[in-house]
Amino acid sequence: MNLFVFGFGYSALHFVRCYRDHFASIAGTVTSSEKAEALRRQGTAARVFAPDHADPCIPDDLADAECLLIAIPTDAAGDPVLARFGDAVAAAPRLRWIGYLSTVGVYGDHGGAWIDETTPPRPSSARARRRVAAESAWLDLGACAGKAVQVFRLAGIYGPGRNALKNLAEGTAKRIVKPGQVFNRIHVDDIAAVLMASIERPRPGAIYNVADDEPAPQQDMVAYAATLAGVPAPPEIPFEDADLSAMAVSFWGANRRIRNGRVKNDLGVRLRHPTFREGLRALREAGEGP
């Protein structure tokens, strides 16, 4: 199969590293010529796609692709991939799988209750509303063009170079306490496994929550990372005193517990890191942290 990726960011690059040998060719987009050259040196065909430029090779890449992963977030105008390449995607003759990376943020706040993919989105910010609109647009494109479009709603992403152990090493880790608040997370290894399982079992119109098994308080994860690293845990900070950015305050304003049964039952995925503990232990064993 040939794979094309819109948006070689953290999760998409990890997916490619894990499953490169499953594809005959891999190409995708970045936002600058410098990033494109770095990926080309690693053997990946990279195209520049930015607000002011789109590589003219992209339509040909789409025409040759069997699998398409969209990992570019919406902007103020909506979904940039749909706006620029929606018609080319719909007309691509060989596409058998399209995956759109979204976020559990579309659910909004549920007061800590358990929710699953049947729970209607309840976005509480303009950013989340744009995500809901993009999900619907991609699913509509799939239905109209006869393409298998799947939506993946990701929980808080962590993995190599992006985790509480690294934050401890850099002195940026905080133990923020907001009573009753929990978060689901997902290791990039498990995101990659879910995507590959979906490619092997396409299901047009499917929506999947990609989250771990245990929603947990943020301060517990940081304390566990400190224990693994053998360093003192940072002092607890009440949420009201945490001096968070507006985006972070929005993130903390949504309290919910995410069910992930569909990726297990429909795709047969067994999470490698079912809670933050397994994920952090693996990262520590790989040398992460102070």
Disulfide bonds with the S-S distance in Angstrom:
none
